[in-house]
Amino acid sequence: MVISNISKCPKCGCDLKHYDSVKRIVRTKGGGRYDVKVRRLRCIGCKGLHRELPENILPYKQYESEIIRGVMEGFITPETIGFEDYPCEVTMIRWTREKHIPL
């Protein structure tokens, strides 16, 4: 994964070239969702593929980063109005146990 506007491979440091785009579903407060077009970039050195993620999306997560950070910092709980069903309580517990999610 690379952050927007970075044109170097995080593995080998070579230049990245646009390869294609993929659709990514992003889940929001209250069970809403929208689609985002995410660019995939190929490294000209190691031939690795990297996705260029916008700031509001975390790697391997469907929910907006604001929601995940709120859960991990304790601001959003299963009792929080507007978040009773989304995300579910089991998902919130899993996020609080994961140490590799970037805040």
All heavy atoms as an XYZ file, in Angstrom:
837
protein
N       0.836     -1.174      0.000
C       0.000      0.000      0.000
C       0.884      1.242      0.000
O       1.897      1.277      0.676
C      -0.863      0.049      1.250
C      -1.703     -1.152      1.516
S      -2.911     -1.375      0.251
C      -3.280     -3.061      0.486
N       0.470      2.215     -0.744
C       1.180      3.494     -0.771
C       0.178      4.607     -0.547
O      -0.998      4.477     -0.833
C       1.945      3.730     -2.098
C       3.053      2.722     -2.270
C       1.028      3.700     -3.281
N       0.649      5.679      0.006
C      -0.191      6.841      0.236
C      -0.223      7.672     -1.036
O       0.729      7.672     -1.810
C       0.355      7.655      1.423
C       0.348      6.769      2.673
C      -0.445      8.909      1.653
C       1.038      7.388      3.849
N      -1.314      8.373     -1.253
C      -1.478      9.181     -2.464
C      -0.270     10.069     -2.723
O       0.352     10.585     -1.803
C      -2.724     10.062     -2.337
O      -3.868      9.271     -2.241
N       0.061     10.216     -3.988
C       1.120     11.104     -4.479
C       2.536     10.648     -4.137
O       3.468     11.435     -4.221
C       0.909     12.540     -3.983
C      -0.418     13.092     -4.447
O      -0.873     12.799     -5.548
N      -1.049     13.868     -3.608
N       2.705      9.388     -3.723
C       4.053      8.864     -3.526
C       4.378      8.017     -4.743
O       3.635      7.114     -5.099
C       4.157      8.025     -2.230
C       3.943      8.924     -1.024
C       5.503      7.329     -2.151
C       3.987      8.226      0.301
N       5.486      8.296     -5.401
C       5.777      7.621     -6.663
C       6.952      6.660     -6.567
O       7.529      6.284     -7.575
C       6.034      8.652     -7.751
O       7.122      9.472     -7.376
N       7.346      6.248     -5.352
C       8.452      5.312     -5.170
C       7.938      4.037     -4.502
O       7.089      4.077     -3.619
C       9.554      5.921     -4.300
C      10.207      7.148     -4.893
C      11.067      6.782     -6.074
C      11.748      8.020     -6.647
N      12.473      7.734     -7.854
N       8.482      2.911     -4.908
C       8.116      1.618     -4.344
C       8.573      1.537     -2.889
O       9.730      1.820     -2.591
C       8.757      0.500     -5.167
S       8.441     -1.158     -4.529
N       7.673      1.129     -1.966
C       8.086      1.015     -0.565
C       9.037     -0.162     -0.324
O       9.721     -0.205      0.685
C       6.772      0.825      0.183
C       5.777      0.401     -0.832
C       6.249      0.904     -2.149
N       9.097     -1.111     -1.262
C       9.979     -2.270     -1.100
C      11.395     -2.007     -1.605
O      12.368     -2.286     -0.922
C       9.410     -3.482     -1.844
C       8.160     -4.037     -1.231
C       7.692     -5.254     -2.009
C       6.416     -5.813     -1.415
N       5.926     -6.968     -2.197
N      11.505     -1.490     -2.853
C      12.844     -1.357     -3.454
C      13.234      0.082     -3.793
O      14.381      0.338     -4.131
C      12.939     -2.221     -4.704
S      11.939     -1.644     -6.088
N      12.283      1.030     -3.731
C      12.604      2.421     -3.983
C      12.565      2.841     -5.445
O      12.843      3.994     -5.755
N      12.232      1.919     -6.347
C      12.145      2.270     -7.771
C      10.853      3.036     -8.044
O       9.956      3.092     -7.205
C      12.199      1.010     -8.625
S      13.806      0.207     -8.635
N      10.749      3.591     -9.241
C       9.558      4.341     -9.629
C       8.350      3.426     -9.807
O       8.488      2.259    -10.187
C       9.803      5.091    -10.935
C      10.772      6.242    -10.767
O      10.873      6.767     -9.638
O      11.418      6.614    -11.760
N       7.165      3.987     -9.543
C       5.909      3.279     -9.740
C       5.214      3.831    -10.974
O       5.258      5.026    -11.240
C       4.992      3.457     -8.520
C       5.504      2.875     -7.209
C       4.576      3.267     -6.066
C       5.627      1.371     -7.286
N       4.553      2.952    -11.711
C       3.845      3.327    -12.926
C       2.401      2.861    -12.810
O       2.131      1.769    -12.319
C       4.522      2.663    -14.126
C       3.944      3.051    -15.459
C       4.716      2.374    -16.583
C       4.077      2.728    -17.908
N       4.742      2.049    -19.019
N       1.447      3.690    -13.276
C       0.027      3.327    -13.212
C      -0.206      2.011    -13.941
O       0.261      1.804    -15.057
C      -0.834      4.433    -13.826
C      -2.290      4.143    -13.741
N      -2.971      3.561    -14.775
C      -3.186      4.328    -12.745
C      -4.240      3.412    -14.424
N      -4.393      3.865    -13.190
N      -0.931      1.095    -13.297
C      -1.216     -0.223    -13.871
C      -2.697     -0.342    -14.238
O      -3.048     -0.630    -15.362
C      -0.809     -1.309    -12.864
C      -1.050     -2.714    -13.332
C      -0.279     -3.269    -14.350
C      -2.030     -3.489    -12.751
C      -0.492     -4.565    -14.767
C      -2.255     -4.786    -13.163
C      -1.478     -5.326    -14.171
O      -1.688     -6.609    -14.590
N      -3.584     -0.132    -13.268
C      -5.027     -0.131    -13.502
C      -5.713      0.441    -12.261
O      -5.051      0.954    -11.365
C      -5.554     -1.525    -13.851
C      -5.461     -2.539    -12.718
O      -4.990     -2.180    -11.616
O      -5.858     -3.694    -12.921
N      -7.033      0.346    -12.210
C      -7.810      0.815    -11.056
C      -8.787     -0.272    -10.637
O      -9.231     -1.064    -11.469
C      -8.593      2.080    -11.405
O      -7.716      3.122    -11.736
N      -9.106     -0.299     -9.354
C     -10.074     -1.258     -8.822
C     -11.092     -0.514     -7.967
O     -10.824      0.564     -7.449
C      -9.393     -2.369     -7.996
C      -8.519     -3.243     -8.864
C      -8.581     -1.787     -6.855
N     -12.267     -1.111     -7.827
C     -13.322     -0.526     -6.997
C     -13.164     -1.023     -5.569
O     -12.890     -2.194     -5.334
C     -14.688     -0.935     -7.542
C     -15.847     -0.329     -6.779
C     -17.164     -0.735     -7.388
C     -17.525     -2.125     -6.878
N     -18.901     -2.504     -7.146
N     -13.327     -0.115     -4.622
C     -13.241     -0.464     -3.207
C     -14.495      0.059     -2.516
O     -14.873      1.214     -2.691
C     -11.989      0.172     -2.621
C     -11.766      0.004     -1.159
C     -10.967     -1.284     -0.897
N     -10.703     -1.411      0.506
C      -9.572     -1.055      1.091
N      -8.591     -0.585      0.381
N      -9.427     -1.195      2.377
N     -15.154     -0.785     -1.739
C     -16.342     -0.386     -0.983
C     -15.891      0.203      0.344
O     -15.049     -0.371      1.029
C     -17.253     -1.596     -0.737
C     -17.795     -2.136     -2.058
C     -18.397     -1.236      0.203
C     -18.524     -3.454     -1.928
N     -16.457      1.348      0.705
C     -16.152      1.994      1.975
C     -17.447      2.098      2.770
O     -18.443      2.631      2.280
C     -15.543      3.400      1.762
C     -15.224      4.050      3.088
C     -14.306      3.319      0.896
N     -17.430      1.575      3.983
C     -18.615      1.605      4.844
C     -18.532      2.819      5.772
O     -17.473      3.150      6.276
C     -18.728      0.322      5.638
C     -18.879     -0.881      4.719
C     -19.203     -2.142      5.477
N     -19.222     -3.282      4.595
C     -20.242     -3.639      3.840
N     -21.342     -2.918      3.857
N     -20.182     -4.692      3.070
N     -19.697      3.444      6.005
C     -19.750      4.679      6.790
C     -20.692      4.511      7.972
O     -21.292      3.455      8.166
C     -20.227      5.848      5.915
O     -21.549      5.573      5.469
C     -19.320      6.055      4.720
N     -20.848      5.581      8.720
C     -21.733      5.609      9.881
C     -23.158      5.233      9.489
O     -23.644      5.612      8.427
C     -21.722      7.013     10.483
C     -22.635      7.191     11.651
C     -22.595      8.619     12.144
C     -23.656      8.813     13.211
N     -23.723     10.179     13.671
N     -23.819      4.468     10.344
C     -25.214      4.121     10.128
C     -25.451      3.084      9.049
O     -26.557      2.936      8.557
N     -24.420      2.375      8.645
C     -24.584      1.341      7.634
C     -24.519      1.825      6.210
O     -24.762      1.056      5.288
N     -24.192      3.094      6.000
C     -24.054      3.612      4.636
C     -22.800      3.069      3.979
O     -21.918      2.504      4.625
N     -22.735      3.223      2.672
C     -21.551      2.791      1.945
C     -21.428      3.565      0.641
O     -22.404      4.097      0.122
C     -21.565      1.307      1.666
C     -22.739      0.857      0.829
C     -22.666     -0.595      0.482
N     -22.231     -0.678     -0.901
C     -22.069     -1.774     -1.582
N     -22.285     -2.910     -1.007
N     -21.692     -1.765     -2.823
N     -20.208      3.642      0.152
C     -19.961      4.244     -1.151
C     -18.759      3.545     -1.776
O     -17.998      2.853     -1.085
C     -19.754      5.758     -1.054
C     -18.571      6.198     -0.226
C     -17.330      6.410     -0.806
C     -18.695      6.424      1.148
C     -16.248      6.826     -0.054
C     -17.618      6.841      1.905
C     -16.397      7.042      1.301
O     -15.332      7.440      2.046
N     -18.606      3.700     -3.073
C     -17.508      3.083     -3.799
C     -16.423      4.110     -4.089
O     -16.707      5.271     -4.354
C     -17.993      2.498     -5.130
C     -18.983      1.365     -4.936
O     -18.942      0.724     -3.876
O     -19.799      1.126     -5.843
N     -15.192      3.663     -4.037
C     -14.037      4.500     -4.325
C     -13.210      3.786     -5.395
O     -13.045      2.566     -5.353
C     -13.169      4.707     -3.068
C     -11.888      5.440     -3.394
C     -13.923      5.434     -2.002
N     -12.697      4.544     -6.336
C     -11.800      3.997     -7.349
C     -10.373      4.135     -6.828
O      -9.905      5.240     -6.546
C     -11.972      4.772     -8.650
C     -11.363      4.128     -9.835
C     -11.711      4.962    -11.072
C     -11.368      4.234    -12.327
N     -11.710      5.014    -13.517
N      -9.685      3.007     -6.661
C      -8.331      2.980     -6.115
C      -7.365      2.597     -7.235
O      -7.542      1.570     -7.895
C      -8.231      1.972     -4.951
C      -6.804      1.880     -4.440
C      -9.179      2.355     -3.827
N      -6.345      3.433     -7.434
C      -5.349      3.141     -8.463
C      -4.388      2.061     -7.978
O      -3.999      2.037     -6.806
C      -4.532      4.384     -8.794
C      -5.281      5.423     -9.522
C      -4.457      6.577    -10.029
N      -3.182      6.814     -9.357
C      -2.097      7.281     -9.962
N      -2.135      7.582    -11.238
N      -0.989      7.483     -9.298
N      -4.030      1.161     -8.897
C      -2.975      0.193     -8.623
C      -1.749      0.600     -9.428
O      -1.853      0.979    -10.593
C      -3.395     -1.227     -8.996
C      -4.433     -1.766     -8.057
C      -4.591     -3.259     -8.107
N      -4.644     -3.802     -9.445
C      -4.539     -5.099     -9.714
N      -4.377     -5.975     -8.744
N      -4.601     -5.530    -10.958
N      -0.606      0.538     -8.783
C       0.654      0.957     -9.389
C       1.618     -0.225     -9.425
O       1.668     -1.018     -8.480
C       1.268      2.099     -8.578
C       0.344      3.292     -8.319
C       0.945      4.208     -7.266
C       0.078      4.049     -9.596
N       2.368     -0.363    -10.501
C       3.355     -1.429    -10.621
C       4.750     -0.823    -10.542
O       5.044      0.186    -11.175
C       3.200     -2.179    -11.931
C       4.209     -3.337    -12.052
C       4.025     -4.196    -13.262
N       2.826     -4.982    -13.276
C       2.679     -6.171    -12.673
N       3.657     -6.682    -11.965
N       1.550     -6.833    -12.778
N       5.592     -1.478     -9.764
C       6.989     -1.048     -9.631
C       7.752     -1.482    -10.876
O       7.648     -2.635    -11.308
C       7.608     -1.675     -8.386
S       9.363     -1.319     -8.217
N       8.538     -0.575    -11.436
C       9.301     -0.917    -12.640
C      10.546     -1.749    -12.293
O      11.131     -2.364    -13.178
C       9.700      0.340    -13.453
C      10.591      1.267    -12.625
C       8.468      1.062    -13.951
C      11.170      2.416    -13.421
N      10.895     -1.799    -11.013
C      12.057     -2.581    -10.586
C      11.696     -4.001    -10.180
O      12.047     -4.964    -10.853
N      10.938     -4.140     -9.084
C      10.611     -5.468     -8.543
C       9.301     -6.035     -9.095
O       8.928     -7.148     -8.767
C      10.554     -5.426     -7.025
S       9.193     -4.460     -6.328
N       8.574     -5.257     -9.898
C       7.314     -5.653    -10.536
C       6.175     -5.869     -9.529
O       5.167     -6.462     -9.854
C       7.479     -6.933    -11.382
C       8.573     -6.863    -12.413
C       8.302     -5.823    -13.443
C       9.390     -5.867    -14.518
N       9.561     -4.632    -15.205
N       6.336     -5.390     -8.312
C       5.284     -5.508     -7.302
C       4.124     -4.576     -7.588
O       4.292     -3.513     -8.189
N       2.919     -4.978     -7.157
C       1.721     -4.142     -7.305
C       1.413     -3.476     -5.972
O       1.480     -4.115     -4.920
C       0.516     -4.983     -7.730
C       0.414     -5.330     -9.200
C      -0.776     -6.239     -9.439
C       0.283     -4.087    -10.039
N       1.077     -2.202     -6.029
C       0.752     -1.442     -4.831
C      -0.526     -0.644     -5.087
O      -0.713     -0.100     -6.174
C       1.884     -0.476     -4.475
C       3.200     -1.156     -4.316
N       3.531     -1.842     -3.179
C       4.254     -1.273     -5.156
C       4.749     -2.343     -3.324
N       5.205     -2.010     -4.518
N      -1.402     -0.575     -4.082
C      -2.616      0.222     -4.200
C      -2.376      1.587     -3.578
O      -1.784      1.703     -2.515
C      -3.786     -0.465     -3.499
C      -4.196     -1.714     -4.228
C      -5.315     -2.411     -3.518
N      -5.567     -3.675     -4.193
C      -6.770     -4.130     -4.468
N      -7.830     -3.448     -4.122
N      -6.923     -5.274     -5.080
N      -2.874      2.606     -4.240
C      -2.743      3.980     -3.763
C      -4.018      4.321     -2.996
O      -5.057      4.589     -3.589
C      -2.546      4.910     -4.957
C      -2.304      6.335     -4.598
C      -2.115      7.185     -5.829
O      -3.001      7.173     -6.706
O      -1.086      7.858     -5.906
N      -3.941      4.294     -1.671
C      -5.118      4.490     -0.841
C      -5.296      5.952     -0.451
O      -4.331      6.617     -0.061
C      -5.010      3.654      0.438
C      -5.001      2.147      0.254
C      -4.827      1.466      1.601
C      -6.262      1.668     -0.420
N      -6.550      6.451     -0.502
C      -6.803      7.799      0.009
C      -6.662      7.813      1.536
O      -6.638      6.765      2.184
C      -8.244      8.084     -0.414
C      -8.792      6.839     -0.974
C      -7.706      5.836     -1.094
N      -6.581      8.988      2.117
C      -6.345      9.118      3.553
C      -7.467      8.549      4.421
O      -7.232      8.161      5.550
C      -6.114     10.584      3.917
C      -4.812     11.130      3.395
C      -4.592     12.567      3.815
O      -5.335     13.068      4.686
O      -3.684     13.190      3.268
N      -8.695      8.504      3.901
C      -9.811      8.055      4.734
C     -10.016      6.543      4.707
O     -10.976      6.042      5.274
C     -11.109      8.758      4.312
C     -11.554      8.367      2.917
O     -10.753      8.046      2.062
N     -12.848      8.399      2.700
N      -9.089      5.800      4.082
C      -9.188      4.343      4.019
C      -7.902      3.737      4.565
O      -6.804      4.157      4.211
C      -9.404      3.863      2.570
C     -10.681      4.453      1.996
C      -9.461      2.342      2.512
C     -10.892      4.115      0.536
N      -8.059      2.720      5.429
C      -6.908      2.002      5.952
C      -6.733      0.690      5.184
O      -7.709      0.131      4.695
C      -7.108      1.700      7.444
C      -7.192      2.918      8.357
C      -7.510      2.499      9.777
C      -5.886      3.685      8.324
N      -5.508      0.190      5.090
C      -5.290     -1.074      4.378
C      -6.086     -2.218      4.996
O      -6.140     -2.376      6.215
C      -3.787     -1.332      4.552
C      -3.196     -0.020      4.891
C      -4.265      0.752      5.600
N      -6.718     -3.018      4.144
C      -7.450     -4.224      4.518
C      -8.683     -3.970      5.376
O      -9.188     -4.880      6.016
C      -6.527     -5.225      5.233
C      -5.241     -5.454      4.498
C      -4.045     -4.965      4.996
C      -5.227     -6.131      3.282
C      -2.851     -5.155      4.306
C      -4.049     -6.327      2.582
C      -2.868     -5.842      3.104
O      -1.704     -6.035      2.417
N      -9.181     -2.763      5.418
C     -10.373     -2.432      6.198
C     -11.433     -1.835      5.287
O     -11.133     -1.100      4.354
C     -10.050     -1.414      7.305
C      -8.964     -1.858      8.253
C      -9.392     -3.052      9.049
C      -8.296     -3.474     10.000
N      -8.362     -4.873     10.350
N     -12.710     -2.135      5.571
C     -13.812     -1.591      4.781
C     -14.357     -0.289      5.356
O     -14.897      0.525      4.633
C     -14.956     -2.603      4.690
C     -14.634     -3.797      3.850
C     -15.840     -4.696      3.675
O     -16.923     -4.419      4.172
N     -15.648     -5.782      2.963
N     -14.244     -0.109      6.653
C     -14.806      1.082      7.291
C     -13.879      2.282      7.148
O     -12.660      2.134      7.044
C     -15.076      0.811      8.775
C     -16.264     -0.081      8.985
C     -16.127     -1.459      9.026
C     -17.532      0.453      9.105
C     -17.224     -2.278      9.193
C     -18.641     -0.356      9.282
C     -18.476     -1.728      9.322
O     -19.564     -2.539      9.473
N     -14.470      3.473      7.179
C     -13.684      4.707      7.116
C     -12.705      4.744      8.290
O     -13.011      4.278      9.389
C     -14.590      5.927      7.191
C     -15.440      6.150      5.975
C     -16.327      7.372      6.102
O     -16.947      7.563      7.145
O     -16.389      8.119      5.119
N     -11.557      5.314      8.066
C     -10.531      5.369      9.110
C     -11.009      6.138     10.339
O     -10.633      5.813     11.457
C      -9.249      5.984      8.560
O      -9.477      7.293      8.094
N     -11.868      7.125     10.153
C     -12.393      7.909     11.281
C     -13.175      7.012     12.249
O     -13.066      7.148     13.464
C     -13.293      9.016     10.748
C     -13.861      9.919     11.816
C     -14.745     11.007     11.213
O     -14.467     11.460     10.096
O     -15.700     11.382     11.891
N     -13.944      6.082     11.719
C     -14.718      5.165     12.554
C     -13.781      4.216     13.300
O     -13.918      4.013     14.512
C     -15.732      4.374     11.708
C     -16.785      5.320     11.132
C     -16.383      3.267     12.532
C     -17.720      4.683     10.131
N     -12.812      3.650     12.602
C     -11.878      2.708     13.226
C     -11.074      3.395     14.324
O     -10.915      2.861     15.423
C     -10.952      2.087     12.163
C     -11.788      1.255     11.178
C      -9.868      1.236     12.807
C     -11.038      0.769      9.968
N     -10.591      4.608     14.056
C      -9.835      5.346     15.076
C     -10.711      5.676     16.281
O     -10.257      5.615     17.422
C      -9.249      6.617     14.469
C      -8.102      6.345     13.538
C      -7.451      7.632     13.039
N      -6.387      7.316     12.115
C      -6.458      7.471     10.798
N      -7.543      7.981     10.244
N      -5.446      7.138     10.024
N     -11.968      6.033     16.032
C     -12.890      6.316     17.132
C     -13.112      5.119     18.026
O     -13.168      5.236     19.256
N     -13.208      3.941     17.436
C     -13.367      2.707     18.208
C     -12.104      2.419     19.004
O     -12.156      2.121     20.198
C     -13.716      1.519     17.279
C     -13.626      0.202     18.037
C     -15.097      1.693     16.677
N     -10.949      2.523     18.356
C      -9.686      2.203     19.025
C      -9.345      3.185     20.146
O      -8.712      2.809     21.129
C      -8.558      2.141     18.007
C      -8.721      0.959     17.055
S      -7.361      0.793     15.926
C      -6.092      0.206     17.039
N      -9.793      4.429     20.016
C      -9.522      5.425     21.053
C     -10.612      5.449     22.120
O     -10.508      6.193     23.086
C      -9.363      6.804     20.411
C      -8.109      6.897     19.547
C      -8.025      8.194     18.762
O      -8.958      9.029     18.846
O      -7.026      8.362     18.041
N     -11.670      4.669     21.949
C     -12.715      4.568     22.952
C     -13.843      5.567     22.814
O     -14.739      5.619     23.657
N     -13.845      6.384     21.760
C     -14.916      7.357     21.563
C     -16.184      6.711     21.019
O     -17.284      7.210     21.231
C     -14.472      8.476     20.614
C     -13.305      9.263     21.126
C     -12.134      9.334     20.401
C     -13.372      9.931     22.336
C     -11.046     10.057     20.864
C     -12.294     10.652     22.810
C     -11.128     10.720     22.070
N     -16.044      5.603     20.277
C     -17.187      4.903     19.697
C     -17.260      3.521     20.336
O     -16.289      2.763     20.311
C     -17.050      4.768     18.167
C     -16.995      6.148     17.518
C     -18.199      3.941     17.599
C     -16.692      6.123     16.028
N     -18.403      3.220     20.941
C     -18.652      1.924     21.564
C     -19.973      1.380     21.024
O     -20.703      2.103     20.334
C     -18.747      2.068     23.100
O     -19.898      2.846     23.414
C     -17.501      2.720     23.678
N     -20.319      0.122     21.335
C     -21.608     -0.414     20.883
C     -22.804      0.380     21.405
O     -23.891      0.316     20.838
C     -21.610     -1.839     21.419
C     -20.171     -2.201     21.547
C     -19.482     -0.921     21.930
N     -22.616      1.143     22.475
C     -23.702      1.943     23.036
C     -23.803      3.334     22.416
O     -24.761      4.064     22.678
C     -23.537      2.087     24.564
C     -23.731      0.797     25.327
C     -22.521     -0.113     25.289
O     -21.384      0.397     25.178
O     -22.702     -1.339     25.341
N     -22.835      3.740     21.610
C     -22.827      5.056     20.994
C     -23.969      5.166     19.987
O     -24.110      4.324     19.106
C     -21.482      5.321     20.281
O     -20.423      5.143     21.221
C     -21.428      6.732     19.725
N     -24.777      6.203     20.131
C     -25.909      6.402     19.229
C     -25.392      6.616     17.809
O     -24.497      7.414     17.573
C     -26.778      7.592     19.684
C     -27.391      7.263     21.041
C     -27.843      7.918     18.658
C     -28.190      8.368     21.667
N     -25.986      5.902     16.865
C     -25.569      5.967     15.477
C     -24.609      4.848     15.102
O     -24.365      4.599     13.931
N     -24.063      4.166     16.099
C     -23.122      3.076     15.848
C     -23.587      1.779     16.521
O     -22.785      0.886     16.763
C     -21.719      3.439     16.360
C     -21.093      4.567     15.600
C     -21.217      5.869     16.055
C     -20.409      4.331     14.425
C     -20.644      6.915     15.350
C     -19.837      5.378     13.714
C     -19.951      6.674     14.182
N     -24.878      1.651     16.819
C     -25.382      0.483     17.516
C     -25.190     -0.799     16.709
O     -24.924     -1.857     17.256
C     -26.875      0.628     17.856
C     -27.202      1.823     18.713
C     -27.521      3.066     17.892
O     -27.473      3.009     16.646
O     -27.808      4.102     18.501
N     -25.354     -0.717     15.408
C     -25.273     -1.894     14.558
C     -24.085     -1.871     13.603
O     -23.722     -2.903     13.046
C     -26.551     -2.032     13.725
C     -27.770     -2.248     14.609
O     -27.627     -2.941     15.629
O     -28.837     -1.724     14.283
N     -23.516     -0.722     13.360
C     -22.410     -0.619     12.404
C     -21.245      0.091     13.022
O     -21.395      1.246     13.410
C     -22.850      0.159     11.155
C     -23.325     -0.733     10.058
C     -24.646     -1.105      9.966
C     -22.438     -1.217      9.113
C     -25.081     -1.930      8.951
C     -22.868     -2.036      8.094
C     -24.188     -2.385      8.023
O     -24.604     -3.195      7.014
N     -20.102     -0.466     13.116
C     -19.790     -1.876     12.935
C     -20.302     -2.691     14.110
O     -20.602     -2.134     15.167
C     -18.276     -1.902     12.871
C     -17.852     -0.685     13.611
C     -18.938      0.328     13.434
N     -20.360     -4.020     13.941
C     -20.889     -4.860     15.017
C     -19.909     -4.890     16.186
O     -18.734     -4.547     16.057
C     -21.196     -6.261     14.510
S     -19.744     -7.266     14.188
N     -20.404     -5.314     17.323
C     -19.601     -5.308     18.548
C     -18.367     -6.209     18.425
O     -17.286     -5.860     18.905
C     -20.461     -5.751     19.728
C     -19.768     -5.630     21.053
C     -20.698     -5.900     22.215
O     -21.894     -6.150     21.999
O     -20.207     -5.858     23.355
N     -18.491     -7.343     17.768
C     -17.356     -8.251     17.588
C     -16.253     -7.584     16.774
O     -15.065     -7.713     17.087
C     -17.824     -9.568     16.917
C     -16.643    -10.472     16.606
C     -18.827    -10.283     17.798
N     -16.630     -6.848     15.732
C     -15.646     -6.129     14.922
C     -14.954     -5.056     15.758
O     -13.733     -4.888     15.674
C     -16.326     -5.498     13.693
O     -16.896     -6.537     12.904
C     -15.333     -4.716     12.854
N     -15.712     -4.335     16.567
C     -15.105     -3.310     17.435
C     -14.096     -3.930     18.391
O     -13.012     -3.381     18.603
C     -16.195     -2.580     18.214
C     -17.054     -1.677     17.387
S     -18.209     -0.802     18.470
C     -19.154      0.120     17.287
N     -14.428     -5.074     18.974
C     -13.504     -5.761     19.885
C     -12.241     -6.181     19.148
O     -11.126     -6.006     19.647
C     -14.202     -6.973     20.536
C     -15.298     -6.493     21.499
C     -13.193     -7.857     21.267
C     -16.217     -7.579     21.989
N     -12.389     -6.709     17.939
C     -11.227     -7.135     17.155
C     -10.318     -5.944     16.853
O      -9.090     -6.049     16.959
C     -11.687     -7.820     15.875
C     -10.539     -8.433     15.089
C     -10.988     -9.154     13.829
N     -11.473     -8.204     12.842
C     -12.731     -8.151     12.387
N     -13.638     -8.989     12.836
N     -13.080     -7.255     11.487
N     -10.900     -4.798     16.478
C     -10.087     -3.618     16.184
C      -9.305     -3.167     17.399
O      -8.146     -2.768     17.286
C     -10.961     -2.468     15.704
C     -11.512     -2.631     14.329
C     -11.109     -3.503     13.358
C     -12.595     -1.898     13.770
N     -11.869     -3.348     12.240
C     -12.799     -2.374     12.456
C     -13.425     -0.891     14.241
C     -13.773     -1.870     11.619
C     -14.401     -0.383     13.418
C     -14.571     -0.872     12.115
N      -9.896     -3.196     18.575
C      -9.196     -2.747     19.776
C      -8.050     -3.688     20.141
O      -7.096     -3.279     20.791
C     -10.145     -2.587     20.974
O     -10.818     -3.823     21.212
C     -11.157     -1.492     20.717
N      -8.135     -4.943     19.724
C      -7.066     -5.919     19.999
C      -5.946     -5.868     18.973
O      -4.845     -6.339     19.239
C      -7.644     -7.323     20.045
C      -8.524     -7.551     21.245
C      -9.040     -8.945     21.263
N      -9.903     -9.131     22.426
C     -10.737    -10.135     22.572
N     -10.842    -11.055     21.645
N     -11.474    -10.222     23.649
N      -6.221     -5.349     17.773
C      -5.206     -5.303     16.726
C      -4.222     -4.173     17.006
O      -4.605     -3.038     17.224
C      -5.859     -5.084     15.353
C      -6.661     -6.269     14.886
C      -7.318     -6.048     13.548
O      -7.030     -5.029     12.867
O      -8.137     -6.896     13.167
N      -2.959     -4.508     16.975
C      -1.911     -3.529     17.275
C      -1.312     -2.900     16.025
O      -0.647     -1.899     16.093
C      -0.790     -4.181     18.076
C      -1.250     -4.820     19.364
C      -1.795     -3.801     20.322
C      -2.205     -4.476     21.612
N      -3.095     -3.687     22.405
N      -1.550     -3.502     14.839
C      -0.900     -3.031     13.619
C      -1.704     -1.981     12.857
O      -1.242     -1.500     11.845
C      -0.612     -4.215     12.701
C      -1.855     -4.871     12.164
N      -2.531     -5.828     12.864
C      -2.535     -4.679     11.024
C      -3.585     -6.220     12.170
N      -3.615     -5.536     11.041
N      -2.894     -1.610     13.333
C      -3.685     -0.604     12.629
C      -3.052      0.766     12.864
O      -2.886      1.198     14.008
C      -5.152     -0.600     13.104
C      -5.812     -1.942     12.797
C      -5.928      0.532     12.441
C      -7.247     -2.055     13.303
N      -2.678      1.475     11.814
C      -2.052      2.792     12.000
C      -3.068      3.835     12.460
O      -4.130      3.967     11.897
C      -1.531      3.136     10.596
C      -2.370      2.345      9.658
C      -2.808      1.114     10.394
N      -2.754      4.527     13.534
C      -3.610      5.614     14.019
C      -3.034      6.888     13.543
O      -3.281      7.788     13.125
C      -3.706      5.610     15.548
C      -4.460      4.452     16.155
C      -4.400      4.536     17.664
C      -5.915      4.441     15.721
